[in-house]
Amino acid sequence: MQYTGSKYIGSYINGRMEGNAEYILPTETRYVGDMKDGMFHGEGTLFFPSGSRFDATWEKGLVVKGKYTFADGLQYEDRHWHYCDSYDRRFHTEICYGLKPSGISQLTNMDPPRKIPIGCYDCGDGFYNPRTRVIKDYRNRFLRNADDDEHEWIVRTCRKGWAEKPAQKPKL
């Protein structure tokens, strides 16, 4: 673990992680639950830095069944998923607390939305700088470098940290 940057709090049997434990990854994602033979095994939860979580039953490191809960409390369902689908484009907070009055748009599930640094994009798990092609989390820690496909998607679809003047329409 000294080479990967991970941290393990728990017991060992025959040199392998075993029993109820906590495993902290370098990304600060934490697993709390049962371990067997050095793997997630039994009931356990992954807690993500964003505040979301994944409660699951594991078998030899693989998920048998699980439930993902977003930071705002919305639970993902792999069947009958009705959040932000083609029939209902409201954010979870709009479903829970109602829509804003006409003319006041809610741009993200967070209200008010995060302030995006000038020249950057909000790509959902952090801010993206298209000049450096680096994505940093919302606490300014490195997450990853964007490849060409992710760069193109972010620039095309994500919120910008600057306002653009609307194009002038010709007078008729």
N, C-alpha and C positions, 0 to 999 in steps of 0.2 A: 504494500500500500504506500510505502514511502516513495515509490517511483510514479505512481498514478496520482498522488495527491488526495486519495481517499482516506477516510478515517472509519475505524470499526470500534464499536463499543459493545462488548458482549463476550461470551465464553468460546473456547476452542475445545474440540475433541479430536485427538489424533492430528493436531496441527491445522484443522479446518474449522472455519466459522460454523458454530452450531448453537441452537437454542434461540431464545427470544433476544433480539439484538437491535442495534441501530447502526446503519451503514450510511455514511455521508459521502456523497460524490464530490469531486472538485467543483462542480457547477452549483453546489449547495443544495441539490436535490437530496432529500433524506428518505431512506427506507427504514421503517420501523415495523418489526414483525418477526416471524419465524425464519430461521436459517437451518439448513441441513446440508452437510457435506460441502460447505462453502457456497451454497446457492440459496436464493429466495425459495422457500418451501413452506407451504401452509398459508396461514392468514397473514397479510402484511399490507402496509400502505406506503405509497410513494407520495411525499409532500414536496411540491415544487416551489421555487422561490417566488413565483407569481402569486402564490396563495391557493392555487388549485391543488387537487389531490386525486390519487387513483387508489381505491380500495380494491384488493384483489385476493383471490385464492391462487397460489402459485404451486407448481409441481416441477421440481428440478430446474428452477430458474425460468420456467415458462408460465404464462398466464393461463389458468384454466377458465376463470370467469372474473369479471371485474366491473367496476363502476367508476367513471370519471366525473368529478365535480369541479366546475369552474370556480374561480375565486369569488364570484358574486353569488354563489349558491346554486346556479343552474346545473342540473345533472344531465349528463349526456346519456341518451338512449340510442342503441344501435338500430332499434326498430321503432317506428312511429315517431320519428324525430320531427318536431314541428317548429323548432326554433330557427329563425332566419332561413326558411326554405322558400320555394317559389310562390307559396301561397301567403306567407306572412313574413314580411321583412323587418318587423319591429325588433329592437334590442330587448334583451331580457328585462332590463330596468323599465322599459316602456310597457312591457307586458305586466309587470308587477305594480307599477305606480302610475301608469297612464301616459298618454301622449302629451307633448308640449303643445301650447297654443299655436295656431297657424302663424307661419312666418318665423318661428323659432325652431331651427332644426337641431336634432340631437345627432352629432356626428359619430359618436362612439357609445359603447355601453357605459363608459365613465361619464358622469355629468357633474361638473364641467369636464371636457376632455383634457388630456395632458397637453402641456405647452411643448411644442416640437421645436428644437433648436433650428435657427435659420440655416437653410441649405441642406437640411436632413428630412427624412421621412419617418413616420411612425409605422413600423411593419408588424405590429402586433405583439412582439416579444421584446422590442427594444427600438432604438433609433438607428437608422441607416444613413451613412454618409456616402453619397454616390461618388465623391471624388476619391476616397480611400477604399471604397467598397467594403467597409467594415461595419458590422452590426454590433452595437453595444447595448447591454440591457439598460433598464430605466435608472439604474444606479451607476451608469457609466463604466461598467465592467465589460470586457471583451466577451462576445458570444461566438462570433464566427465571421469568416469572410464570405461574401456573396459570390456565387458563380454567375455566369452570364444569364442563365434562365431566371434565377432569383432576382438579379439586378433589374432585368426587363420587367418582371412582374411587379416589383416594388414601385418602380418609376411610373408604371402604367396605372396601378390601382390604389396605392396607399396615400394617406393624407400627407400634405407637404407642410413644412415649417415656414412658409412664406405665402403671401397672397399674390395672385396674378391679376393684372388688369384684364377685364373682359375685352374680347376683340371688338373693335369698332365695326358696327354694321353700316353699310353704305345707305345714304339717304335716298329714298325713292321719290 
